[in-house]
């Protein structure tokens, strides 16, 4: 089985993919759009994508891409994230002036930059890719923030470990596949997106379809709609699978909203 990830080998997405699908062949992609296009074309059987970090919040680009494509969530996985400052072998911490990493990873390490103000944070396309770049280019004044696995893969030196702001730092990953969502007997969680009409009380009416049936929501988040300024798509996680109450709630929701899309019905991690 071929599984696409955004980023290089040694990234946290790579670790999550190996944990979820130990026998899969991992296909690294430079951009998230490429990951979704590969799933759409069928050149991979699925993809593992980060969707939410316990410190930095949701990966907005992936929410947008899921909404606009015919993919569904099959599984979720939570990975403990330990960030490391990784440089060229022989480098010392005092030499470092630039730190490359993915913007979400940099956002999880604010205290490092607050404590060491000589360090400039520079956004990069990937955590492991930042280490690959530093080592390949021989940058002695630079380091990357990435996993221990990235240091092993690209022969970097860990200058500091555990540089994330909080040790309870987790990222939630989705295994996505092509096609519409389909529930299983073990599924006890549902992710969906909906668009409300731009009238007073629209969101209250939408959420009431779940409250009336005692369906718990573990998350609700809004994202702006392209082409419709100041209007929003709402992403919701329900702590229920495909049962009668949820089906009735979704039918009711479709009556009071412009659009409802079920993104996945899957087992909670």
VMD Tcl script that draws the C-alpha trace (Angstrom):
set ca {
  {0.00 0.00 0.00}
  {1.29 3.47 -0.93}
  {0.53 6.31 1.48}
  {1.33 9.97 0.74}
  {2.55 12.43 3.36}
  {3.35 16.13 3.23}
  {7.03 16.50 4.02}
  {10.24 14.51 3.93}
  {11.07 11.12 5.38}
  {11.77 11.60 9.06}
  {8.93 14.08 9.52}
  {6.24 13.69 12.16}
  {3.78 12.76 9.39}
  {6.18 9.95 8.47}
  {6.22 8.74 12.08}
  {2.43 8.83 12.26}
  {2.09 6.97 8.95}
  {4.48 4.24 10.12}
  {2.55 3.87 13.39}
  {-0.82 3.65 11.63}
  {0.29 1.52 8.67}
  {3.60 -0.23 9.47}
  {3.81 -2.06 6.13}
  {2.93 0.87 3.88}
  {5.29 2.48 1.38}
  {5.59 6.17 2.27}
  {5.49 8.67 -0.61}
  {6.83 12.11 0.48}
  {5.27 15.19 -1.14}
  {6.55 18.75 -1.02}
  {3.11 20.38 -0.75}
  {-0.21 19.50 0.83}
  {-2.00 20.07 -2.48}
  {0.16 17.37 -4.07}
  {-0.87 14.94 -1.31}
  {-4.56 15.48 -2.03}
  {-4.05 15.33 -5.80}
  {-2.29 11.98 -5.50}
  {-5.21 10.61 -3.49}
  {-7.67 12.01 -6.05}
  {-5.79 10.45 -9.01}
  {-5.41 7.12 -7.23}
  {-1.60 7.02 -7.49}
  {-1.64 6.33 -3.73}
  {-4.19 4.41 -1.70}
  {-4.41 7.12 0.93}
  {-2.59 9.85 2.83}
  {-1.69 10.69 6.42}
  {-2.13 14.38 7.21}
  {-1.78 16.42 10.41}
  {-5.07 18.12 11.23}
  {-4.68 19.61 14.70}
  {-1.99 20.33 17.28}
  {-2.76 20.66 20.98}
  {-0.66 23.86 21.20}
  {-0.90 25.51 17.77}
  {-4.45 24.49 16.82}
  {-5.82 23.26 13.50}
  {-3.97 22.94 10.20}
  {-6.29 25.26 8.30}
  {-5.04 24.33 4.83}
  {-5.96 20.69 5.38}
  {-9.47 21.58 6.54}
  {-9.95 23.62 3.35}
  {-8.57 20.85 1.13}
  {-10.82 18.20 2.70}
  {-13.88 20.34 2.14}
  {-13.16 20.83 -1.55}
  {-12.28 17.24 -2.50}
  {-13.97 13.85 -2.53}
  {-11.98 12.28 0.29}
  {-13.00 10.84 3.64}
  {-11.39 10.25 7.03}
  {-10.86 6.57 7.77}
  {-8.84 6.74 11.00}
  {-7.30 9.22 13.42}
  {-4.07 8.94 15.42}
  {-2.51 11.07 18.15}
  {1.26 11.44 18.20}
  {3.30 12.89 21.06}
  {5.45 15.62 19.53}
  {8.98 16.16 20.85}
  {10.83 18.93 19.04}
  {14.61 19.00 18.79}
  {17.01 21.69 17.68}
  {19.19 19.95 15.09}
  {22.33 21.30 13.40}
  {25.42 20.19 11.49}
  {27.73 17.77 13.31}
  {30.38 19.84 15.07}
  {28.12 22.86 15.53}
  {27.59 24.47 18.93}
  {24.47 26.18 20.19}
  {26.36 29.48 20.46}
  {26.97 29.38 16.69}
  {23.29 29.24 15.78}
  {21.54 32.39 14.55}
  {18.82 31.01 12.21}
  {16.28 28.29 12.95}
  {14.25 26.73 10.13}
  {11.09 24.67 10.52}
  {7.45 24.35 9.52}
  {5.42 27.37 10.76}
  {3.25 25.13 12.97}
  {6.37 23.66 14.62}
  {7.87 27.12 15.16}
  {4.60 28.17 16.78}
  {4.98 25.30 19.27}
  {8.43 26.54 20.33}
  {7.82 30.21 21.15}
  {9.60 30.03 24.50}
  {12.84 28.98 22.81}
  {12.87 32.18 20.75}
  {11.71 34.30 23.69}
  {14.55 33.00 25.87}
  {17.21 33.16 23.13}
  {16.45 36.34 21.21}
  {19.53 35.98 19.01}
  {17.67 33.18 17.20}
  {15.68 34.13 14.10}
  {12.78 31.81 13.27}
  {12.46 31.14 9.54}
  {9.41 29.28 8.18}
  {10.22 26.25 6.04}
  {8.00 23.80 4.16}
  {8.66 20.87 6.51}
  {10.25 19.97 9.86}
  {12.47 17.15 8.59}
  {13.10 19.12 5.39}
  {14.60 21.92 7.48}
  {17.22 19.53 8.87}
  {17.88 18.12 5.39}
  {18.42 21.68 4.14}
  {20.79 22.70 6.95}
  {22.95 19.58 6.55}
  {22.93 19.49 2.74}
  {23.87 23.18 2.46}
  {26.44 23.03 5.26}
  {24.85 25.91 7.17}
  {26.94 26.26 10.33}
  {24.97 29.22 11.69}
  {21.60 27.48 11.25}
  {19.54 24.66 12.72}
  {16.22 22.99 12.11}
  {13.46 22.05 14.53}
  {12.33 18.49 13.92}
  {12.03 14.98 15.30}
  {14.85 12.79 16.57}
  {14.16 10.58 13.56}
  {15.00 13.48 11.24}
  {18.41 13.84 12.94}
  {19.06 10.14 12.34}
  {17.93 10.20 8.71}
  {19.91 13.31 7.70}
  {22.90 12.84 10.05}
  {22.30 15.98 12.06}
  {23.37 16.77 15.63}
  {20.77 17.39 18.33}
  {21.80 20.56 20.20}
  {18.70 20.74 22.41}
  {15.88 18.26 22.87}
  {12.34 18.89 24.07}
  {12.23 22.54 22.95}
  {8.43 22.56 22.60}
  {6.61 24.94 24.97}
  {4.58 22.24 26.70}
  {5.39 18.57 27.22}
  {1.74 17.69 26.66}
  {2.20 18.46 22.99}
  {0.24 16.19 20.67}
  {-0.74 16.27 17.01}
  {-3.83 14.57 15.68}
  {-3.41 12.93 12.27}
  {-6.01 11.66 9.82}
  {-5.71 8.74 7.44}
  {-7.72 9.90 4.43}
  {-8.82 7.95 1.39}
  {-10.66 8.69 -1.82}
  {-14.45 8.60 -1.92}
  {-17.34 9.39 0.39}
  {-17.38 8.70 4.12}
  {-18.67 5.33 5.23}
  {-19.07 4.25 8.82}
  {-18.08 0.97 10.46}
  {-19.35 -0.78 13.57}
  {-16.33 0.41 15.54}
  {-16.85 4.05 14.53}
  {-17.74 6.36 17.41}
  {-16.76 9.75 16.01}
  {-18.04 11.84 13.11}
  {-16.43 14.86 11.45}
  {-18.49 17.13 9.22}
  {-18.66 20.59 7.70}
  {-21.68 22.79 7.16}
  {-22.53 26.24 5.83}
  {-25.28 28.22 7.53}
  {-27.56 30.73 5.87}
  {-26.64 34.36 6.58}
  {-29.66 35.10 8.77}
  {-30.08 35.76 12.53}
  {-30.04 32.63 14.66}
  {-28.75 30.38 11.86}
  {-25.85 28.91 13.86}
  {-28.06 28.40 16.93}
  {-30.55 26.44 14.83}
  {-27.78 24.36 13.29}
  {-26.25 23.39 16.62}
  {-29.62 22.73 18.23}
  {-30.11 19.66 16.01}
  {-27.36 17.98 18.06}
  {-28.39 19.34 21.46}
  {-31.96 18.09 20.98}
  {-30.61 14.55 20.57}
  {-27.96 14.68 23.33}
  {-25.12 14.40 20.81}
  {-21.85 15.78 22.21}
  {-19.58 18.00 20.14}
  {-15.88 17.77 20.94}
  {-14.92 20.57 18.56}
  {-16.35 23.39 16.46}
  {-14.30 25.72 14.29}
  {-15.05 28.20 11.52}
  {-13.12 28.86 8.32}
  {-13.70 31.72 5.83}
  {-15.37 30.87 2.52}
  {-13.50 31.82 -0.62}
  {-15.49 34.15 -2.86}
  {-17.91 35.03 -0.05}
  {-16.23 37.55 2.28}
  {-17.31 37.43 5.94}
  {-19.16 34.15 5.49}
  {-17.90 30.93 7.06}
  {-17.81 27.15 6.93}
  {-18.16 25.39 10.29}
  {-16.21 22.21 11.01}
  {-17.60 20.01 13.78}
  {-16.57 16.77 15.49}
  {-19.35 14.66 17.03}
  {-18.68 12.00 19.65}
  {-21.00 9.54 17.94}
  {-20.79 7.17 14.99}
  {-23.36 6.27 12.34}
  {-26.50 5.71 14.42}
  {-30.16 6.67 14.12}
  {-29.87 9.84 16.17}
  {-26.92 11.10 14.14}
  {-28.65 10.32 10.85}
  {-31.75 12.19 12.00}
  {-29.61 15.11 13.19}
  {-27.83 15.33 9.83}
  {-31.15 15.23 7.98}
  {-32.45 18.02 10.24}
  {-29.19 19.95 9.74}
  {-29.58 19.80 5.95}
  {-32.95 21.53 6.33}
  {-31.53 24.56 8.16}
  {-28.19 24.97 6.33}
  {-26.95 25.56 2.80}
  {-24.59 22.60 2.72}
  {-23.65 19.59 4.86}
  {-20.66 17.38 4.10}
  {-19.73 14.38 6.22}
  {-15.92 14.22 6.21}
  {-15.57 10.95 8.07}
  {-17.12 8.39 10.44}
  {-14.31 6.63 12.25}
  {-13.04 5.22 15.59}
  {-11.91 7.84 18.10}
  {-8.18 7.68 18.88}
}
mol new
graphics top color blue
foreach p $ca { graphics top sphere $p radius 0.5 }
foreach p [lrange $ca 0 end-1] q [lrange $ca 1 end] { graphics top cylinder $p $q radius 0.2 }
display resetview
